[in-house]
Amino acid sequence: MKAELHNGKIKQYNPGKGFGFIATSEGDVFFHISDYPAEGGEPKRNEKVKFVLLENEGKFKASRIERVDPNPAKTKKTKIVNHNKSITSALLSNFRR
């Protein structure tokens, strides 16, 4: 049976201690850097992730974390630029008629 993946965003990360928290709709979930993918560097605030939720003695921990969007700022900028291009194209096509 496949483990259920949960979605969230990195809320905070302390590189000195090697742990942080992922914000989800159900609340914050603890994670340790050993459960984070090494490629792409350290976790960044607001980075989208998927993870498996583990319970240990009544406390929850994120495990098998996967990056969903490794560079959210760049993705947001790209979406805005593409949106602006589509608006510009639509306006220009009206003038050409």
N, C-alpha and C positions, 0 to 999 in steps of 0.2 A: 504494500500500500504506500502511495506517495504522500509525503508530508505536506501539509497545507502551507503555502507561502503567504506571508502577510506583507503589506506595504507600509512604508513610512518614510520619514525624512530624518536625517541626522540633526538632532537638536543641539547637542554639545559633545565635544570630545576633548579630553585632557591628555595630551601627548606624554606628559611627565608620568602619569599614572597608568596610561595604556587602556583606558576605558572611557565610555561615554554613554549617551542615551539617544534612543531613536523615538521620535514623536509619532504616535499612531492615533487613530480616531478613538481607540479604547484607553489611551494613556501612554505614558512613557515606558520604554522597555530598555533595560540595561544591555550593553554589549561590551565585549572585551576585544581588543585589537587582534587577538589570535583567531577570532572568528571572522575577521574582515579580510577581503581579498587584497593580497599584497600588491598586485599590479595597479598602477594608477596613483600610488602614493597614499597618504593618510586620509582619513575621512574629512570631508569638508562640510561645514554648516549648510543646511538645506539640501544636501545631496540626497536624491531619491534612492531608496534601497528596497530590496525584497529579502525576506529572511524567514527562517523556521523558528517558531516559538517553542522553547523548552521550559518545563517547570521543574524546579528543584526546591523541595521543602517549602512550598507555597510561594516562592518567588519566581518571576519569569526572567528569561534571558534569551536574547536573540542569538541564533546560531546559523551557520551556513549562509552568511550574508552575501548578497549579490548586488552590484551596482546596477541601477536602472538607467541613470543619466549621469555619467562621470563629470560633465561640465555644464551644470544648469544655467549659469549666466550666459554662456555662449549659445546654448540652445534657445534661450529666451530671446536673445538678440537676433538670432537667425529667424525665428518665427516672426518677430516684429518687422524685420527687413522684408521678408517674403510677403507679409500682409500688406505693407506699404506699397510694394511693387504691384500687387494685384489691384489695389485701389487706383494707383496711377494709371495702369494699363486700361482699366475700365473707364476712367475719366477721359483718357486720350482717345479711346475708341469712339466715344460719344462725339468728340469734336471732329473726327474724320468723316463722319456720315454726311 
